[in-house]
Amino acid sequence: MALGFRRRQPTDRHGQAGAALYGAAVAAARAPWFYQVLDVPDTLDGRFDLIALHAFLLIHRLQADAEPGPALGQAVFDAMFRDMDQNLREIGVGDLSVGRRVRAMWEAFHGRSKAYASAMGMGRPALAAALDRNVWRGAAPDGAAATLAGVVLAQSAHLAGQPLAALAGGAVDFLPAEEASR
């Protein structure tokens, strides 16, 4: 299953919580609503974009908190890129090119994270524009980017209300996508 979550047992202190949090982000990103209602491309790139968006929301929330928030954010990031590496190998990408592809994914994630963080501070229209550029490559169906921007802002507010202790235990609650769109 491409870009799916595979459980591995991280060895660092926050690794297990980070893996669980990342798994929840993947599950939220896989909601059929995104693909059926917003017409997000159901491709490797489209799935990556939604996983990256949900991981960004989680990491963004964790980095805004005191320790262990930033360490947990790093653990989510680490889990994400372990998963990306493993999935590339499972779909048959050769060992010699996996590193290069993972680096390209890291760079894409980093660029998107910066764009989303900046746009969230400028309001819904700026966020919709950033989502249009990244998720639909500038060709979002009418209203889809604005709707997704609303989902992102609702998820961000919902995540901000969750206690750090629960997150540190690996428990996170994403709103159902359709509910977040209202």
Helices and strands as residue ranges (DSSP letters): H 15-29, H 32-36, H 44-63, H 69-90, H 95-122, H 124-135, H 144-160, H 164-168, H 177-180
